Amino acid sequence: MIVTVTLNAAMDRTLLVPSFNLGHRHRASQAVASAGGKGLNVARALRGLGVPVVATGFVGGRTGTQIGDDLMNEGILNDFVRIEGESRTSTAVLDPIADQYTEINEWGPEVSADELGRFREKLEYLTQGAEFVVFAGSLPRGVDPAFYGELVRDLAKQQVLTVLDTEGEPLRLGVGAELRVETDQRACESLEVPVVGVLQPEAHAAALATRNRRVGLLATEATVASRRYEEAVHAHDAGVELTSVPCPRLVPLIEGPDPFGEETTEAVREVAAPLQAAGVDTVILGCTHYPILRPIFQRVFGRSVTLVFSADETAREVAETLARKGIENDESREGAYRFLTTGDPDAFREMGKRFLQLPIRDVEHVTLEAAAPQAA
């Protein structure tokens, strides 16, 4: 089954008006109305191909009722979240004489935080048996541009594939949504080379560093929800009290045009507050984006709090593993590096310069299937 998501659905009205002229009164020779929005168009195409599909999103008011009824008449199963505002109407005027097309789109309703929360619950329910989720179209007014990215991360931990069709900032943040890939222990053991994960080195370092056995975790929503850090820390010290705080705002700010601005500092203060209230003396920064904000984190938490970064601990673990196995390079050798990405090579190159502070020239684009043999 495929779930299509249309967060800004509309009733599309098309009027056929020969010799249409602005500022004059006209009578349409033909009028057609149907439920519209990119996600609903995808659902309509899938239905035509005989693919099981469910359409969801937001609808409200009499227009919202009309959208649902129209889809049911087409045989398209739908399960929308009802909102207080009125769903929008889009009007198109087609002039067959002049071969011109004029489109007028309403902004659509604003959506409240409570309505967004109910949609998250609805999507979690609908995707229990889904193979794909298609997010298509614009976001409603007032919704954080990072919302699509947050949903993509939530679905990634459920092993649900996602397709995103939008534009502007929601698209950039959506395709940049961080996915954490967990290593399969049996698969790792079958390889002839050592495999070093990110999570275990951090958990070990935090368990050793804490003095009062109160540790904080700052990470993405998907990472916090997985509770993998909690399991890893308790494997080293079952008496450690771990306080976890999701940070949905930080990655978009770090990837944005002003990562060291006041908004970023305020966002760090916001997520640090619960950890400071819990009295933690050690904080795990469980996202590979966070080291770039090291000075801000340290200033907010103070020098009495130990910060554990994934990059530092993983690099230390790799160095120790190579030395232990006697396969490290000579210290005088400068070495080389190679960059592969499943995303946009140009975006990776620019972001990589900011993070690594190294010249990055060649970036190879790979698929996960192609990357697997190289990793092995």
PyMOL commands that set and color helices and strands:
alter all, ss='L'
color gray80, all
select helices_A, chain A and resi 38-48+61-73+113-129+147-156+168-175+185-190+199-209+221-226+228-236+250-255+262-278+290-301+310-325+345-356+368-375
alter helices_A, ss='H'
color red, helices_A
select strands_A, chain A and resi 2-6+10-16+30-36+53-60+77-78+81-83+88-95+100-105+132-136+161-165+214-219+241-246+282-285+306-309+339-341+363-365
alter strands_A, ss='S'
color yellow, strands_A
deselect
rebuild
show_as cartoon
